């Protein structure tokens, strides 16, 4: 028996062909139009239908119900729309990628989760598939390897045309990008804490000035040396310094009324800050893992990391510091020049990592962007700036007598608990 043709378009054409009065090209004078409800199209043999004999000029497409037409019946992408990729993590060609860095692709619309699978989203190494799972969250496709990636190894991520948006849109072509993981040199030497000495109680230790745009919240001590106490400015109530939960130290009596005059304590603290800076950058700590540029999307494990240039976290970016369950693990991140966290970026601690065991050193300035979140002690060669709403669980320390100001703008600093 021949299988009846039941596609929506064929049924419409068959109906119109049978109803001769509906089209001028096949009209039979005096004939009554058949009742469509009684038309048995199941008995129509498609082989006997000559499409050329059908006059389609009178077919009103508004009468065609397309609700039953599946995406597979329309075209390769379901609607003719293209599913556009907006970004990948890591970026194409990235090097020094963390061994458990997220592998993702973000698109211009939410994805159909049924089409993001281990078949449509794969990661390979030298042609061999990397075991893992694929999923999606909104517009982002995510591949999660079953184990850490191998160090110093190139990988290729691929998303096929089988991946679709919720609207049915599909990729114009296969999406493919490559990246290379970094070595594990950062973990070759287990790092020990940086000795902070008398600076450990300080939330801020500056050289040239401490300036504040109210209202900030500082938990920990504040100190300025060798600049005079008059350069501690901007606190909302200088008589009592209510923005500071701790002590305020100055080298002379020109500071705020709440300040303690203790040049000796400040000189010792400044010396200890310099010692801490040198210790964090000492050769005895081993060969650092090379890092540079934007740290967004990376996961760093306990160890020693260094950039010969600057370090940054891009706007809205996240850097993960994972202690892998070791609450005593130490992270040291060094920059030859500046360290900058952009607006709304964040350092996220995982695996029992503690802000008290994280140290950042910069040859020049450290800048924390608007509403950014930072973890760890900052020791800068020049200035430290916390922009509006910045949040630091750590310390802002200048080292060296020639270091510059620490500036605050309605920000929060809390000395971390050991």
SVG drawing of the C-alpha trace seen along z (x, -y; Angstrom):
<svg xmlns="http://www.w3.org/2000/svg" viewBox="-25 -71 91 73">
<polyline fill="none" stroke="black" stroke-width="0.4" points="0.0,0.0 1.2,-3.4 1.8,-5.6 -0.6,-8.6 1.0,-12.0 0.0,-14.1 2.4,-17.1 0.4,-20.3 1.3,-22.0 0.3,-18.9 -3.0,-18.6 -3.8,-22.3 -2.8,-21.8 -4.8,-18.6 -7.8,-20.3 -7.6,-23.2 -7.1,-20.9 -10.2,-18.9 -12.2,-22.1 -12.3,-23.3 -14.4,-26.4 -11.8,-27.8 -9.3,-28.7 -10.0,-30.2 -7.5,-28.0 -9.5,-24.8 -13.1,-26.2 -15.9,-23.9 -19.0,-25.9 -22.1,-24.9 -20.1,-22.5 -20.6,-22.8 -17.5,-22.9 -16.9,-19.7 -17.1,-19.7 -13.5,-19.8 -14.7,-18.0 -15.6,-14.9 -12.6,-15.0 -10.6,-11.8 -7.1,-12.9 -5.7,-9.6 -6.7,-7.9 -4.9,-10.4 -2.0,-8.9 0.8,-11.5 2.1,-9.8 -1.1,-10.8 -1.0,-14.5 0.5,-16.7 1.7,-19.8 1.9,-21.8 -1.9,-21.4 -2.5,-23.2 -3.1,-27.0 -1.6,-28.3 -2.3,-32.0 -5.5,-31.9 -4.2,-30.2 -4.6,-32.5 -1.6,-31.6 -3.3,-33.3 -5.6,-30.2 -2.7,-27.9 -2.1,-26.8 1.7,-26.6 1.5,-25.7 2.1,-22.0 5.1,-22.7 8.2,-21.6 11.6,-23.5 13.0,-20.5 10.5,-21.1 11.5,-24.7 15.3,-24.8 18.7,-24.0 18.3,-26.6 14.6,-26.2 13.6,-29.8 16.2,-31.3 17.7,-33.2 21.3,-32.8 22.4,-32.0 25.2,-34.5 28.1,-33.9 29.1,-36.9 32.0,-35.5 33.9,-32.4 35.9,-31.4 38.7,-31.0 39.1,-33.4 40.3,-31.9 44.1,-31.4 44.4,-32.0 47.4,-30.6 48.2,-30.1 44.6,-28.8 43.9,-27.4 43.5,-23.6 39.9,-23.9 39.0,-27.1 35.4,-27.3 34.9,-26.4 31.9,-28.3 30.3,-30.1 27.7,-32.8 25.2,-33.6 22.8,-36.4 19.7,-34.5 18.8,-31.9 19.7,-28.3 17.5,-25.3 18.9,-23.0 17.9,-19.9 20.3,-20.8 23.4,-21.4 24.8,-18.0 28.1,-16.1 27.5,-15.5 27.0,-19.1 29.5,-20.7 32.9,-18.8 36.4,-19.5 39.3,-17.6 43.0,-17.2 45.0,-16.0 41.7,-14.7 40.8,-12.7 37.6,-13.6 37.9,-15.0 35.4,-13.3 32.9,-15.7 29.4,-17.0 27.7,-19.8 24.9,-22.0 23.6,-25.5 22.5,-28.4 20.4,-31.0 22.4,-32.1 25.7,-30.3 26.7,-26.8 29.0,-25.2 31.4,-22.2 32.6,-20.7 35.5,-18.3 35.3,-15.2 38.9,-15.9 41.4,-18.7 42.9,-19.4 46.5,-18.5 49.2,-21.2 50.9,-22.9 48.5,-21.3 46.5,-22.7 42.8,-22.0 40.0,-22.6 36.4,-23.4 33.7,-22.8 30.0,-23.5 28.2,-22.0 25.2,-23.2 23.0,-21.0 23.0,-23.6 20.0,-25.9 18.4,-28.9 15.0,-28.7 13.6,-30.4 14.9,-27.6 17.8,-29.7 20.9,-27.8 24.6,-28.4 25.6,-29.6 28.6,-27.3 30.4,-25.1 31.9,-27.2 35.5,-26.2 38.1,-27.8 41.5,-26.8 43.4,-27.4 46.4,-26.1 46.7,-25.3 49.5,-26.6 52.0,-24.6 51.8,-23.7 55.0,-25.6 53.1,-27.8 52.6,-24.8 56.1,-23.4 57.1,-25.2 54.6,-25.4 54.4,-29.1 54.5,-30.3 52.9,-33.4 54.4,-36.8 55.6,-38.3 53.7,-41.5 55.1,-42.3 53.6,-45.5 51.6,-46.2 49.2,-43.3 46.7,-45.5 46.6,-48.2 43.8,-48.5 45.6,-51.4 49.3,-52.5 50.2,-55.4 53.2,-57.6 51.9,-60.8 48.3,-61.2 45.1,-59.4 42.1,-61.1 38.5,-60.0 35.2,-60.8 32.5,-60.0 31.1,-57.7 33.7,-54.9 33.8,-52.0 37.3,-51.0 37.8,-48.1 41.4,-48.1 44.0,-50.8 45.0,-53.7 48.4,-55.3 50.3,-57.9 54.1,-58.5 56.2,-60.4 53.6,-62.9 52.1,-65.1 48.8,-64.2 47.1,-67.1 47.0,-65.0 44.6,-62.5 41.5,-64.2 37.9,-63.7 36.5,-61.7 32.9,-62.7 33.5,-63.4 37.2,-64.3 36.7,-64.8 35.7,-61.1 36.5,-59.4 33.3,-57.1 34.1,-55.7 37.1,-53.9 36.7,-50.9 40.3,-50.9 43.0,-53.4 44.2,-56.4 47.9,-57.2 49.7,-60.3 53.4,-61.5 52.3,-64.8 49.4,-66.7 48.1,-68.1 46.1,-65.1 42.4,-64.6 41.4,-65.0 40.8,-61.2 44.4,-60.5 47.1,-59.2 50.5,-60.8 53.1,-58.0 55.8,-58.5 57.9,-55.6 55.2,-53.1 54.5,-54.4 58.2,-54.3 58.4,-50.6 55.2,-49.8 56.6,-51.4 59.8,-49.4 57.8,-46.2 55.8,-46.9 59.0,-47.2 60.3,-43.9 57.0,-42.2 57.2,-43.6 60.7,-42.2 59.8,-38.9 56.9,-38.4 59.1,-38.9 62.1,-37.0 63.9,-34.5 63.8,-31.9 60.1,-31.5 60.9,-29.6 60.1,-30.1 56.7,-31.8 54.0,-30.8 53.9,-33.4 50.6,-35.3 49.8,-38.5 46.9,-40.8 43.3,-40.0 42.7,-37.3 39.0,-37.1 37.7,-33.6 40.8,-32.0 41.1,-29.7 44.3,-29.9 45.5,-27.3 47.8,-28.0 51.2,-29.1 53.4,-31.9 52.3,-33.9 54.0,-36.8 53.5,-39.2 56.4,-41.0 53.9,-43.8 50.5,-44.6 47.6,-42.6 43.9,-43.3 40.4,-41.9 38.1,-43.2 34.7,-44.8 32.4,-42.4 35.0,-39.7 35.7,-37.0 39.0,-35.5 38.7,-32.4 41.3,-31.5 40.8,-27.9 42.7,-26.5 41.4,-23.0 40.4,-22.4 43.6,-23.7 42.7,-26.5 46.4,-27.4 47.2,-27.6 49.0,-30.8 48.6,-32.7 51.1,-35.3 50.4,-37.4 53.1,-39.8 53.1,-42.5 56.1,-44.3 53.9,-47.4 50.2,-48.0 47.3,-45.9 43.8,-47.1 40.4,-45.6 37.7,-47.1 34.2,-48.0 32.1,-45.2 34.8,-42.7 35.4,-40.2 37.9,-37.9 36.1,-34.8 37.5,-32.5 36.9,-28.7 38.0,-25.5 38.6,-27.2 40.9,-29.9 41.3,-32.8 41.9,-36.5 44.5,-36.5 46.7,-34.2 46.5,-36.2 49.1,-38.8 49.3,-41.1 52.4,-43.2 52.7,-45.9 55.8,-47.7 53.6,-50.8 49.9,-51.5 47.0,-49.4 43.5,-50.5 40.2,-48.9 37.4,-49.8 33.9,-51.0 31.9,-48.3 34.7,-45.8 35.4,-43.1 39.1,-42.3 40.6,-39.8 44.0,-39.9 46.8,-42.3 47.8,-44.9 51.4,-46.1 52.1,-48.9 55.2,-50.7 53.3,-53.9 49.6,-54.7 46.5,-52.7 43.1,-53.9 39.7,-52.5 37.0,-53.9 33.3,-54.4 31.9,-51.4 35.1,-49.2 35.2,-46.5 38.6,-45.1 38.9,-42.3 42.6,-42.8 45.0,-45.7 46.1,-48.7 49.8,-49.2 52.4,-51.5 56.0,-50.4 59.0,-52.8 59.2,-56.3 58.6,-57.7 55.3,-55.9 52.2,-57.9 48.7,-58.4 45.9,-56.0 42.6,-57.4 39.1,-56.2 35.7,-56.9 32.8,-55.6 34.5,-52.2 34.9,-49.4 38.1,-47.8 38.2,-45.1 41.4,-43.6 41.0,-39.8 40.7,-37.3 43.8,-35.0"/>
</svg>
